[in-house]
Amino acid sequence: MRPVVVAVAITGSVPRKLDNPAVPITPPGQVESTHAAFEAGAALVHIHVRNADETPSSDPALFAQVQDGVRRHCPGMIIQFSTGGRGRDPAARGNALDLCPDMASLSTGSVNFPSTVYENSAALVTDLATRMQTHHVRPEIELFDFSHIHGACRLIEAGLMDDHPHVQVVMGIKNALNALPAEDHVLDVMVAEIRRLLPRATWTAAGIGINQSRVMERVLARGGDGVRTGLEDNTRISRGRLASCNHELVQPAAEIMQRHTCRPATAAETRAMLGLDAAYGSGRRCLSP
Ligand code: ZN
C-alpha cells in the first residue's frame, strides 16, 4: 500500500468554541488534540495559535508551547506553523519562524475570502520565504489560485526555495468570490500545472467544509502525496453532526485511503517524502528547546 501523508489542521483562525466546542484553543488543549490525531495516523500537524479570547495570535511564546508539547508527546511528528490565516497582523505572521518548526505554510498570492482580502503582497511573501530559508524551515506552498503556482516558481528563480517544495491546493472556501471551487476539472488543471512547472514537488489538497472527504478521494485517485483533515477546515463529521475531536476526522481519512490502496505514512516516511531532516532541528541554530 502506498504511504500518504495525513496532515491535521487542528485549530485554524476561523472556527470558535461556539462553532464546535472541540476546537482546541489553549496550547495544552492543542497538544492533547494533536496527540490523539497522531495516534490515529496523522504525521503532520498544521498549527495556528489563539489568544485567550479565541482571536488569532502570532505570539511566538504560544507557538513554542505547542511545539514543545508536540515534540514531547508525538515523536517525530512534523510540525508546521501557519504564517497565514485571517485576523493576524501581516508584519507579525513570520514572528515564530525563528523557533525552527520543520515546516511553515506560505501563500504565494492574495485571494478574496468571504469577508476580507487575504493579503499576501510580493514583499511579504519574499520576506517570509527569506526567513524560512534562513531558519531551514521547509515551506508548504498554499495555492488558493492558479497564479499562485507561478508565484512559487518566482521564489525558486529568486533562489529563496529549492525546486521540490510541498504544495497544497486549497479548494472550496465557501462564499469566497475567487476561491477555487472543489471540482474535479479544477484540480486536474492545478495538478497538471504543478507537474509541468514543479515536476519535483510533492502535492496535496485541502477541501474546506463539506468538500473535505470528496477532495481527499480525488487527491488519492490522482496519486497525490498527502491529504489534509482537521477542525480548521471542517467542523463536522457528517452534515448533521459536529466532529467530537480532531482525531475523529482522521479516521475517515484512513478509511478513504484503504479504498485507494493507500495507508497513512509514518512520521519517518513523511520526513523522507517531504525532504525533511530525520530529527528535529539537527544542525540548526534555533530559539526553541
Ligand atoms: Zn491554516
Residues whose N, C-alpha, C, O or C-beta is under 5 A from the ligand:
A	BS01	ZN	G12 S82
